Amino acid sequence: RYPYIARLKMIAAASRPKLLPALSALLTIVAAFRMLQQVAHITSCFAAGGGQHASSRASVRGSRVALGPKFLKDLGLEKPDWLPDFGDGGDKGGEIAAQESAADSAGAGIATGAAREGDSLPEITLPNQKGDLVSISSFKGGSFFNAGKPVVLFFFAGSASPSCTKECQAFRDSYAKFKEKGAEVIGVSLDSPTFNAEFKGKEELPFDLLSDEGGSITQKLQIPKDAFGLLNGRQTYVIDQDGKIKKVFNSQFEPEKHVDVSLSAL
């Protein structure tokens, strides 16, 4: 009675074997794409907390850290037998290994950037966890009645990530020692003031957390990234009461060591 309906049924039956594999492949591609999005999101959260990525120059060590045995050592892992030791491949490799060894013996990573030891710290004004603007230059002495105070300014990627939380807790636990030396401790992350306020309250941090949301100050100071740019830099500045930088310390995988180095520099 309705020949066109029978015809459509025949076409649909003939096309079904071809459509099912195509539909299956399409669903697989969509699932893989969604998985990659989730991986990228998790990586960005770990690398930059809640903030945006900031471009900066990579240090010599930072550009190699993901392949070197030192990276595995920092993570508490053993070097597999198939991974060669840097320095066994000629003079150039030996020179690089010697540079890394010298940096390790000095107790610090290779700290690079626009602001170096002996320089005056560039003007930095950022909102704290309450949204109030804080200027680092306000701690600098300028008169007989204002001798100023040293400032320990530590930059970390993002609040609530494991290593950054450990670093903040270490500064919190040693905060009384910094106060005894007359110094102020201030943290800077890429997170928003609201997120920093929640993190500060949860961890009971006695110091301000400034928000470099967007990474403009991190980029201005040219704080180097690590692991081929996947991890935002972890760098601490010890500034004296005259606004001069006494110490710059950079170490991605030793967050608690920033406290010891800062106390020794004061």
HELIX and SHEET records of a PDB file:
HELIX    1   1 PRO A    3  ALA A   48  1                                  46    
HELIX    2   2 PRO A   69  ASP A   74  1                                   6    
HELIX    3   3 ASP A   91  SER A  105  1                                  15    
HELIX    4   4 ILE A  136  PHE A  139  5                                   4    
HELIX    5   5 PRO A  162  ASP A  173  1                                  12    
HELIX    6   6 TYR A  175  GLU A  180  1                                   6    
HELIX    7   7 PRO A  193  GLU A  203  1                                  11    
HELIX    8   8 SER A  216  LEU A  221  1                                   6    
HELIX    9   9 LYS A  257  ALA A  265  1                                   9    
SHEET    1   A 2 THR A 125  PRO A 127  0                                        
SHEET    2   A 2 LEU A 133  SER A 135 -1                                        
SHEET    1   B 2 LYS A 140  SER A 143  0                                        
SHEET    2   B 2 ASN A 146  GLY A 148 -1                                        
SHEET    1   C 5 ASP A 208  SER A 211  0                                        
SHEET    2   C 5 GLU A 184  SER A 189  1                                        
SHEET    3   C 5 VAL A 151  PHE A 155  1                                        
SHEET    4   C 5 GLN A 235  ILE A 239 -1                                        
SHEET    5   C 5 ILE A 245  ASN A 250 -1                                        
END                                                                             
